[in-house]
C-alpha cells in the first residue's frame, strides 16, 4: 500500500513537471483548438449569411491541420489568414509538442536523457550517485532503503548493475560525466548530496568540482583509491573523501586477528570494534550500565532467546545465555574479553572450520 501511494505521488509529480515543461505547447494547443474555432464561429458567414456552430468550426480547424478544409472558401481577410496560418503552425505544434509530450509520458521505461531531466525536475533534496558498479549499486540500495530519492549517472550502457537499476525503476542517466549537460540533467542544483563512486579517481574529482561549482552547498562524497589523495581532498575541498583501502584495512586486519569482531572503523585516532558477546562467565549479573561504566562498552542490542532489542536500557540485568552486540575501542574490547574469560580468540581446526564470509562465531 505504501509503495502504491509512493508510485502514485511520483506519477503526479512527473505529470506536473511535464505540464510545466510543455506549458508553451499547452497554451498554443488551447489557442489552436479553442481560440481558432471561436474566431471562425465569430467571423465566418456561409452562403445563407448565418454563423456556423462551434462544433463545425472545430471540425474545420482539425481538418485544416491535414490541408483538408471542410468549409467553403469565403472572401474575408481574417478567415483567409487563419486558413493559411493554422496548417503549418498546427503541424509543428502537434509534431514537436503533443507527440513529444505523449512520448515522454507513456515511454518512461526508455530512460532517455530528456525523460531523466523531466523526472529530476520533480525532485528536491535528492542524492546523485555517479557510477553503477558494485559500490554505486550498494549506495543506491542503502539510500532507497532509507526512502531517499536517488538519480544514478553511468557512462557505460553495459555496466554491471544498469539492468538491475532499471528493473527497480531507479532514474538512470547514461551519459559521460565530462559532458557539460550531464550534471544539470540530474538537477544537481537542488540535490542535497552527490556520491562520486566511479572507478576513476580523476573522474570522481572532476564530478565533485563540477557539482560544487553548480551547487556550493551540496554535500560531496568521493570514492578514491589513492590514500594520500583522499586526505588532501578532504582537507582542501571540505569533501568526504573515502579510500577503499582505508575502509577495508581495519576490518581485514582485525578479522585476521580475531574472528569474533564483526565490524571495525576508525573514530578519529581511535580504532572502534563491534563484537557479539555471549553471557557465560563474568557478564551474568551485570547491568548494561556496568558494561558502559566499567569497560566503556556500548550495548547496541540484546538477544534473549528469540527476542532481540536494540539499545537495551541501562538497568537491564544480563542473564546467562544472553547475546550482546557491544561497541567499544579495541583496548576496551580486549579488557572486556579478558573479564569474560575469553581473552584469546578461538583457534580453528579441521574439525571446526572457520565461518563463511558474513558469519561470525559467538564467544
N, C-alpha and C positions, 0 to 999 in steps of 0.2 A: 504493500500500500504506500509506504514512504517512497519507494523507488518510483512508483507510478506518478505520485504527486510531483516529485522532483523532475521527472521526464516531462510532465505537462507544463510545469513552470518554465522549463528550458525551451519548450516549443513556443510558448507565448512570448518569451524574451526574444527568441530568434525571429518570430514574425514581426515584432515591434521594430527590431533592428533592420529587417528588410524594408518595412514601410518607411522608416526614417531614411534609409539609403536611397530608396526609389521614390522619394516624395515628389521630385520634379516630374517623374514619369506618371505618378498618380494624378498630379494636377493637370498635366497635359491630357491624360485619358479622360478626366472629367470634362475638360474643355472640349474635347473632341466629341464625346458621346452624350454630353448633356447640353453644353452651350451651343454646339453646332446644330443639333436638331431644333433647339429653341429659336435659333436665328432663321432657319428655314420655315419653321412654324409661323414666325412673326412676319417674314418678308415675302415668302413665296405665294404667288397667286396663280391658280390654274386658269384654264380657258373660261370657266364659269365665273371667275373673279373671287371665288371663296378660298379662304386659307386651308391649308392641309392640317391634318391632325399631327400631334407629336409623334405618334407611332409611325405614321407614313414618313415623317421627317427623319426619324431614327433609322428606318429601313433604308432610306435613300443614302444617308451618311455611311451606313455599314457597307453597302454595295459600291459606294464611291471608292472605298479602300481597294477594291479589285478592278477599278476602272469601268464599272458597270452601273452607271446612274439609273435609278428607277423612275425618276420624274422627267417629264418633257422639258426641253430647253425653253427658257423664258428670257426676255431682254430686260435684265436687271443687273446693274453693275456689281452689287453685293453678292447676289446669287452666283454670278459668273466667277467672281473672285473665290467664293467658297468652293465651287466645283473644281477650280484649278488648284487651290492650296491644299484641300483636305487629302487627296490621294497620296502625294509624296510624304506629307507630314504624318499621316496615319500609318503608312507602311513603315516609316522609320521608327515611329513610336512603338508599334507592335513588335517589329523585328528586334530592336535594341533594348526596349524596356520591358514589355509584357512577357516576351519569350524568355528573356534572361531572368526576370523575377520568378517565373514559374520553374525554370530550371534549378535555380538556387534553392527554392522552397521544397521541391519534390525530389531532387537528386542530391541530398545532403551526404549520402554514403560515398559520393565521389571524392570527397576530401580534397577538392582543388583549392588553389590559393585564394580565390575570391570567396569561396564558402568559408574558409578558415577566418578570413578577415571580417566577414559579417558576424560569425559566431563570437569572435573575441570582442567585437564592439559591445556585446551584451554583458561582458564580464568586467568586474572591478575588484581589485584586491586578489587577483588570481596569481598563480605561480607558473612561470615559463620554465620548462625543462628542456635543455638543449642536449640532444643525444638520446637515441633509442636503443642503446646497448643494455647490458645487464645492469649496470649501475643506474642508468636513467630509468629503466623499467621498474626497478625496485623503489626508486624515489617516487615515481608516479603512483605505484600501488600504495605506498605508505600515505601519500598526500590524499589520495582518493578515499582511503580508509578513514581519514580524518575529515571527510566531506569537504575537501578544498577543490575549487575549480582549477584545472590544470590544462595547459596548452603545451604540446610537445613539438619540438623542431628537430628534424633529422635530415641529413644531407643525402643519404642513400636510400633508394626505394627498397633495396634488398637487405636492409639492416635486420639484425636478429629478431627484434620484437615489434617490427612495424605491423605485421599481420595481427599479432595479439592485441596491440593497442587499438587497431581499427575494429576488431571484434568486440572490444569493450567500449566502443563508441567514444574514445578519447580524441578530442580535436588534434589532428596530427598534420603538421605542415612539412611537406617535402621541399626543402629549399636549402641553398647554400647560405650559411650564416654570414658569409662575407658580402652578400648582396645587400645594398643599402635599403632595400624594401623588405628584407626578411623580418627583422625585429618589429618594425612598425606594423606588420601584418598580425603580430601576436598581441597588439595593443599594449606594448610594454610600458607605455606612459602611465597606464592605470594599474599595472601589476604591482603586487606587494613584494615579490621576490623573483629572482632568476637563478636557476641552478645550471651551471656550466659543467656538464658531465660527459663531454666527448672524450675520445682517447688521444687528443692532441692538445698539449699544453698551450701552444701558441694560439690555436683556435679558441680555447677557453678564455685566454686573456683578452683576445680581440672582442669576443662576445661580451665579456664583463665590462670592458671600457666603453663599448657602444651603448650598452644598456644603461650604464651610469651617466653617460652623456645625455641620453634621451630622458632619463628619469633619475635625477640626482638623489632622490630619497629611497630608491629601490634597494632592497637587501640582496647582496650578491654572495653566492656560494660557489666556489670554484674547486673543481677536482684537478689536482696537479700531481704528476708523477715525480717531479723534481722536488726533493725535500727542502733544499736551500731556497729554491724559487718560491715555495709556498710561504716560508717565513717572511721573505721580502714583500711579497704581495699582500700578506696580512697586515704588515706594518705600514706600507706605503699607501695602499688603496682602501684601507679600512674595510676589507672584504674578508669573508670567512673562507680561507684557503685551506683545503683539506688534502693531505697527501695520503694516497692509498697505503704506502709503506708505513707511515706513522700510525695510521689507524690499525693496521693489521699486526704490526710488530709486538705490541704488548700482549695481544690475545695469543699470538703464536708462541711467544716466549714462555708465558705462564702456562699455556696448555702443555708445553713440553715439560715443565717443572711439576705441575700439579693439575691433574685432570679433573679435580673437584671444582676448579674455578670455571664458571660458565660464561663470565664476561669480565672485561677489564678495559680501563680507559685512564687517560691522564686528566687530572684536575689541577691545572697549574703545574707545580712541581711534584704533586702527589700522585702516586700510582694507586688507583682505586680498583677494587675487585668485587665481584658478586659471586657468591657461592651458596650452595644448599647445605644446611646442617641438619642432621638427624639427631634429635634429642635422645642421647643414651646415657653418657656419663657427664656429670658436671652441670649440664644445662637444665635438666628437670628440676623444678622448684624455683628457678629464677624467673623474674618477670621480664617483659620486653624492655622496660626501662633499665633494668640491671644490665642487659646486653649493651645498651647505649652508654650508660654512665661508666661502667667498669671497663668496657673494651672498645668503645667508640663505634660499635656496630649499629647500623640502622636496619631494622627488620622491615623488609619490603612486603613479605607475605608470610602467612602461616597456614600450613596444610595439616589439618587434623582429620584423619580418616579420609573421607571423600569430599569434605567441605574445605574450601580454600577462602581465606580472607586476605584482602590487600590492606596494608598499613594497619596491622593489629594495634590495639590500644596499649598504652604503656603499662597498665595494671594487669594485663593478661598474664597468667602464670603458665609457664611452659610445662607440658606434660610429657612423659616418656612416649616416644614414637612420633611426636610432632616433627614436622619438617619445616624449617625456617629458611627463607631466602634472605641472606644478610649481605648488606653492602658495607664495606669498610676499606680503609687504606691497607696496603699489603702487610705492613708490620702489625697492625691491629688484627688483621685476619690471622696471621701466624700465632699471635698470642691467644686468640680465641680457640684456634685448633688445638693448641697445646693444653689449654684449660679443659677442653673436651676429650683429652687423652687421644688426640688424632694428629699429633704434630707432624708425622711423616705421611706423605701421600701413599696410597696403596701401590703395590708392585704387581704388575700384570704378569700372568703366567700363560702357558699354552692352554691350561685348563680354564683359565679365567681371562678371556681375551679382552682387549680394550674396547670401550664403547664405540659405536659407529658415529660418524660426524653428526652433530646435533644432539647426541645423547650424552648424559652425564651419570656417573655412578655416585650415589649419595653416600656420604660418610667416608 
